[in-house]
Amino acid sequence: MPAERDPSDPREWLRRARSNLALAQVGRGGDVLLEDLCFEAQQAAEKAVKGLLIARALRFPKTHVISELLSLAHEAGIVVPPEIREAGALTPYAVAGRYPVWGEDVSPEEFETALDLARRVVLWASALIKP
């Protein structure tokens, strides 16, 4: 078992965010459901924002609601561009990608949008977290 990671280190959150993003990017094909890949995209964005909040010593509740996390960042004086705020649309994938739910399958277009949103958030947060 690897050494324990430090959850107070924003770089660890970014490392996990990048891992989720990589899974979303390469997971397509075979029996992989787009819902599962959208879950990975949502997780990437959520962890990136939480990493940024930790880097700024900001507390946040246990939540998967990305718009709520982004609002906390904004209230603390972090500039959250409109194209980053759009990532709030990823929040439903926090559940839809983990459990069988009633509804339609995620379309390839919806997946590409989710992936693009996650990429933007990870890049944005990475630029704001000092190494």
C-alpha positions, 0 to 999 in steps of 0.5 A: 500500500502506498504512503498516505497522501496529505488531504490538506495539500492542494497539489494532491487534489490536482493530482487526483483531478488530473487522474479523473480527467485522464480517465474521462479522456481515454476511457471511451470504447468497448463497454464503457458507458458515457455516463461513467466518463461524465462522472470522471469529468465531474470528479475532475472539476470538483477536485480541482475546485476543492484543491483551489479552495484548500490552496487559499485556506478556504473551508467548504462543505461536503458537497458535489455541487460545483456551482456551490464550490465556485460561489465560495471561491468567488465570495473569497475574491477569486475571479471565476470566469463565466466559462468556468461557472458553466462547469456547474452543469457537471454536477448531475453526473456526480450521481448519474455516473455512479448508479443506474438511474432512469433517463436517457443515455448520455449522448456523445455530444453531451460527453464532449461538452462535459469533457471540455468543461472539466478540462477548462476547470482543471487548467484554470485551477492549476494556473491559480494553485502555486507549485 
